[in-house]
Amino acid sequence: MLARHRAIASEAFRLETITPRTMMESMKVLRVGAAEIAQYRDGISITDPMLVLLSKVGLLDRSRAPRPQDMAATSQIKDFDQKIATTSAFLWLISEDNARATQINAGRAYARVQLAATAQGVVMQPLQQALQEYPEQRGPYTDIHALLGAARPAQTVQM
C-alpha cells in the first residue's frame, strides 16, 4: 500500500508541476531568500543558495511557469521523487463533510499531529496535490479517494 501512496503522490506532483496555471499559483507566492520570507509571512519559502542568487541577479523569472521540459520543472520532479521514495508513512485526515468548520478543525488536528511528530524528531511534509480538484488532477484525486475508501461526496480527504 505504501508503494501505491508514493505513486499517487508522485504523479500528482508531476501533474501540478507541468500544468502552467497551477505552477503560476505557486510562483505567485514564492518567497526567495531571507528578506522576502521576512517580508511576506505566507507562501512557499525558498532558501536554496543557487535560487537566491538567481533571484538577486534577475535570472529567476516568476512571471511565467517553466515549460515541462525546462530544468526548473524536471529538477523539481526529480527532487520530489527522490524524497517521496524515502517516505516511510502517510497520514491522511478524512472527514464526514467539507463544511468550513470541519476544514478548520482538520487544520487544527493536522497542526497538533505535526507538533507531536516534531517533538519526537519526525519530519512531516503536507502533500495536497492529489486532493486538488482541477481536470488534470482527476486521476490522482480519484485514486487517492479510492485507496483510502473515502466515498465522495459523503467523505472528504482533508490532508
C-alpha positions as CSV (number, residue, x, y, z in Angstrom):
1,M,0.0,0.0,0.0
2,L,2.9,2.4,0.7
3,A,4.1,2.0,-2.9
4,R,0.7,3.0,-4.2
5,H,0.6,6.1,-1.9
6,R,4.0,7.1,-3.3
7,A,3.0,6.5,-6.9
8,I,-0.1,8.7,-6.5
9,A,1.8,11.5,-4.7
10,S,4.5,11.4,-7.4
11,E,2.0,11.6,-10.3
12,A,0.0,14.3,-8.6
13,F,3.2,16.4,-8.0
14,R,4.3,15.9,-11.6
15,L,0.9,17.0,-13.0
16,E,0.9,20.1,-10.8
17,T,4.4,21.0,-11.9
18,I,3.8,20.6,-15.7
19,T,0.4,22.4,-15.6
20,P,1.2,26.1,-16.2
21,R,-1.8,27.6,-14.4
22,T,-1.2,25.5,-11.3
23,M,2.5,26.3,-11.3
24,M,1.7,30.0,-11.5
25,E,-0.4,29.7,-8.3
26,S,2.8,28.6,-6.6
27,M,5.0,31.1,-8.4
28,K,2.8,34.0,-7.2
29,V,3.6,33.0,-3.5
30,L,7.2,32.0,-4.0
31,R,9.4,33.7,-1.3
32,V,13.0,33.6,-2.3
33,G,15.7,34.5,0.3
34,A,15.6,35.7,3.9
35,A,14.3,39.2,3.0
36,E,11.3,38.1,1.1
37,I,10.5,35.4,3.6
38,A,10.6,38.0,6.4
39,Q,8.5,40.5,4.4
40,Y,5.8,38.0,3.4
41,R,4.9,35.6,6.2
42,D,2.9,33.3,3.9
43,G,3.8,31.4,0.8
44,I,6.5,29.0,-0.2
45,S,9.9,29.7,1.3
46,I,13.0,29.1,-0.8
47,T,16.4,29.4,0.8
48,D,18.4,27.3,-1.7
49,P,21.6,29.4,-2.3
50,M,21.5,28.9,-6.1
51,L,17.9,30.1,-6.4
52,V,18.5,33.0,-4.1
53,L,21.5,34.1,-6.3
54,L,19.5,33.7,-9.5
55,S,16.7,35.8,-8.0
56,K,19.1,38.5,-6.8
57,V,20.7,38.8,-10.3
58,G,17.3,38.8,-12.0
59,L,17.5,35.4,-13.6
60,L,14.6,33.8,-11.8
61,D,11.6,34.6,-13.8
62,R,8.4,34.3,-11.7
63,S,6.2,35.9,-14.3
64,R,5.7,32.6,-16.2
65,A,5.6,29.0,-15.4
66,P,8.5,26.8,-16.6
67,R,7.8,24.5,-19.5
68,P,7.5,20.8,-18.7
69,Q,10.9,20.1,-20.3
70,D,12.7,23.0,-18.6
71,M,15.3,22.2,-16.0
72,A,13.2,24.1,-13.3
73,A,10.4,21.6,-13.8
74,T,12.3,18.4,-14.4
75,S,14.6,19.1,-11.4
76,Q,11.7,19.7,-9.1
77,I,10.0,16.5,-10.2
78,K,13.3,14.5,-9.8
79,D,13.9,16.1,-6.3
80,F,10.3,15.3,-5.2
81,D,10.5,11.7,-6.5
82,Q,13.8,11.2,-4.5
83,K,12.1,12.5,-1.3
84,I,8.9,10.5,-1.8
85,A,10.9,7.3,-2.4
86,T,12.1,7.6,1.2
87,T,8.8,8.4,2.7
88,S,8.1,5.8,5.4
89,A,4.5,6.6,6.1
90,F,1.5,8.8,5.0
91,L,-1.1,10.3,7.3
92,W,-4.5,11.2,5.9
93,L,-7.3,13.1,7.6
94,I,-10.8,12.2,6.4
95,S,-13.9,14.0,7.4
96,E,-17.6,13.2,7.0
97,D,-18.3,16.6,5.4
98,N,-16.4,19.6,4.0
99,A,-18.0,22.4,5.9
100,R,-15.8,25.4,6.7
101,A,-15.7,24.5,10.4
102,T,-14.7,20.9,9.5
103,Q,-11.9,22.3,7.4
104,I,-10.6,24.4,10.2
105,N,-10.8,21.6,12.7
106,A,-8.9,19.3,10.3
107,G,-6.2,22.0,10.0
108,R,-6.0,22.2,13.8
109,A,-5.8,18.4,14.1
110,Y,-3.0,18.4,11.5
111,A,-1.1,21.1,13.3
112,R,-1.3,19.1,16.6
113,V,-0.1,15.9,14.9
114,Q,2.8,17.8,13.2
115,L,3.8,19.4,16.6
116,A,3.7,16.0,18.3
117,A,5.7,14.4,15.4
118,T,8.3,17.2,15.6
119,A,8.7,16.7,19.4
120,Q,9.5,13.0,18.6
121,G,12.0,14.0,15.8
122,V,9.8,13.0,13.0
123,V,9.6,15.3,10.0
124,M,6.2,15.8,8.2
125,Q,5.5,17.4,4.9
126,P,2.0,18.2,3.7
127,L,1.2,16.7,0.3
128,Q,-2.1,18.1,-1.1
129,Q,-1.6,17.9,-4.8
130,A,-3.7,14.7,-5.2
131,L,-6.6,16.5,-3.4
132,Q,-6.9,19.4,-5.8
133,E,-9.9,19.5,-8.0
134,Y,-8.9,20.5,-11.5
135,P,-9.2,18.4,-14.6
136,E,-5.5,17.4,-15.0
137,Q,-5.5,16.1,-11.4
138,R,-8.6,13.9,-11.8
139,G,-6.7,10.6,-11.9
140,P,-4.7,11.0,-8.7
141,Y,-7.7,12.6,-7.0
142,T,-9.9,9.6,-7.8
143,D,-7.1,7.2,-7.0
144,I,-6.4,8.6,-3.5
145,H,-10.0,8.6,-2.6
146,A,-10.4,5.0,-3.7
147,L,-7.2,3.9,-2.0
148,L,-8.4,5.5,1.3
149,G,-12.0,4.3,0.9
150,A,-13.2,7.9,1.2
151,A,-16.5,7.8,-0.7
152,R,-17.3,11.2,-2.3
153,P,-19.3,13.3,-1.7
154,A,-20.0,12.0,1.8
155,Q,-16.4,11.9,2.9
156,T,-13.6,14.4,2.2
157,V,-9.9,13.8,2.4
158,Q,-8.8,17.0,4.1
159,M,-5.0,16.5,4.2
